[in-house]
Amino acid sequence: MTTYGQFCPVAMASEVLTERWTPLVVRELLCGSTRFNDLRRGVPLMSPALLSKRLKTLERVGVVEKHGASYHLTPAGEELRTVIESMGVWGQRWARGDVETKRFDASLLMWDVHRNVVVEALPQERVVVHFHLRGSADKKSHFWLVLDPPAVDLCLTDPGHDIDVEVAGHVETMVDYWMGRVDLLGAVRAGDLVVAGPRALVAGLPTWFGRSTFARVPLPPTPVGAAS
């Protein structure tokens, strides 16, 4: 672990939290992931060896406790919730330049979507939604959400069930939906997304999925003369 050699609490906190990937691992723990494989799905570009190393560091400094095969935040870890949320709010408002690099990760997006399904809004019978998202940085493009209340499963291979609803488009459009920049029906009307299936299911689709915690963060006004 890098040391800054300072007694300043900002420096000491930075020694724990600013190692590459560490804030994202804490984010996943705060989102409810406790198993190693679930944590990996939240940070799909992180190697298993590095994830294991970061978890051991977080254990050593008292942020995480391991119980059997699961990881849990300590009171010190839970206290990081406001820190991570504040980072997210700032990033949504001010650090959006990196989005222009078009590095959209469909696997992370769909993992987030799956854990924010509004179970109470789902039909009682099982519904399978197949997403075909082009342009992902990780080259993955097909995802199946199996919505069988109260269970919600994300599959990366065809689960073998009949598909009820098809959603197709560029991953950028779904990221824009997730981050609150477009609405689902608006994207369909604009031709950026194609949604096919029985009318009742298609109409209900927008009510099934929540959005990012940060989708409601107000953005700064666009400076005069800046590109929209």
N, C-alpha and C positions, 0 to 999 in steps of 0.2 A: 504494500500500500504506500502511495506517495505521501510524504510528510512535508508540510510547509514550515515546520519549525517555529510556529507561532502559538501563543496562548490564546489568541483571539478566537472566540467561539465560532465565528464564520469560517475561519481557517480549519478549525477542528472538525466542524460539520462537513466541510468540503472534502476532507480526507476520507470520510465515510461515504459520502453521497455522490461525488463527482467523477468517480471512476466510470469508464465507458460501460454502458448498459445498466449500471446499478439503479438509476432512477426508474428505468422501465421495469426492472424486476420488482421493485417496490410497488410500482403502479399495478402490476399484475396481482401481487399479493393483496393490495387494497381492493382490487376488483373481485376478489373471492377465490382466485386460483390457489390451490394448496398442494396439488400433486405436481411432480417434476414434469411430466408430459404435458399437463395443462399449462404450466408456466412456459414451456417451450413453444406452445402454440401461440402464446401471446407475444413472444419475441422470436419469430421464426428464422430470422437471419443470425441469431446468436448460436454459437456452437454449444453442444451439450457440455463439453469440458469447461468452457468459460462460464456457463450458467452455474455449474456445480461449484466452481471456484468463487463466484460472486455470492452464492448462498452461504458458503462456509465463512466468508468474510463477514456477512451480515449476522451470522450466528455468533461469530467471535466478538463482535462489537455490541451484541445485545439487542439487535433489531429483530432478529428472527429466532424462533425456537423450532426444533425438529421433533416431531412426535411420530415415531414409527416411520412411515413412508411419506408423511405430509409435513408441510412447512406452515408455520403460523406466526403472525406478527406479535411481538411483545407489546406492552404498553408504550415503550419507546418507539416501536415501529408504527403503531396506530397513530401516535402523535405526528407522524410524518404526513398524514392525510392532507392536512391544510397546506403543507409545503408543496406536495405534488399537485394538488388542485390549483394552487396559486401559479405554479409553473405552467400548468395547462391553460389557465385563463390568459396568462401573459403570452404564451405561444400562439393561441388562437387569435389574439388581438394584434400582436406585433411581429411574430416570427413566421409569417406565412410565405415569405419569399422562397423557402425551400420547396414549397408545393410546386413552384414553377419548374422545378427540375423534372417533374412528371414521374417521380419515383413512387408510384402508387402500388401498395402491397395488398393484393386481393385476399391473401390468406389471413392477414391481420384484420382487415376490414370485416371479413365474414365471421371471424372469431368474435369480434366485438358485436356484430349484429346479432349473432346467435345468443349471446349472453344478455342481450337487452330485449329479447322478445317479450311482448306483453302477453303473458300466458292467459290472463283473464279475458283477453279479446279474441282468442282463438276459437274456431269451431270445435265442437265436441269430438267430431270424428278426426282421424288422422289426416293431415294434409302434408304433401311432399312438394316443396318448391325447389326447382332446379334453376340455379343461377349460372349463366354463361357470360363471364366478364372478360372482355378482351383487354390487353395492354398492361397486365400486371408485371411489376418488376421481378416477381419470383417465377414468372412464366406459367403459373397455375391459372386455369381459367374456368374450371367446372367445380361447382359446389352444390351439395344437396342439403337442404334444411328439412329434417323430419320433425314435424310439429305434431306431437301426439300427447296432448295435455295429460299430466303436467310436465311431461318430458319434452325437452327440446334438444335435438342432436344435430351436429354439423358433420357431414360426411364428405370426404375428399375423393371417394370412389362411389360409384353407383350402388346404393343400398339394396337395389333389387325391387323396390316398391314402384307401383304405378305413379307417374308424375302428374300432379294435379295442376300446378301453375309453372309456367316457364317465364323467366326473366332474363333478358339478353340486352347487352349494351357494353359500353366502355367502362372500365373500373373507375375512371375519373368521375363519371356521372354518379356512381354509387357513393364515392367518397364525398362528393359535393352534397348529396342527400344526407349522408351520415353526419356531416359537419354543419348542416343547417343552411347551406347556401342555395339549395333548390328543394322543391317538394316533389314527391314521387309522381303524382298525377301531372304536374307541370312538365316533368321530364318526359313522360309518356306523350303528352300533347305536342311537345317540341320534337318528338321523334328520336330523342336521345336514348330512350329505353323502350323496349318492346316487351309487353306483358301479355301472355296468352293463357287462357284457361276459362273455366265456367264463369259466367258474369258475376255471380254472387261472391265467388272467391276473389276474383280480380278486384271487385269493389271493396272487399274487406281487407285486402293486402296492406294498404297504408296504415291501418289501425293496429296491425300485428307487431310492427317494429318500432322500438324506441329509437332515439338518436343519441349521439355523443353527449356526455355531460356538458361539453363545452359548446354545443350547438347554439345555446341561447346567449352566449357571451356577445355583448354589443361590440361591433367593430368600429374603429376610428373612422371619422369622415374621410372620404377620398379627397386629397388635396386638389385645389383648382388646377386644371390642366393635366392631371395624372390620368393614365389609362384606366378604364373601368374594368 
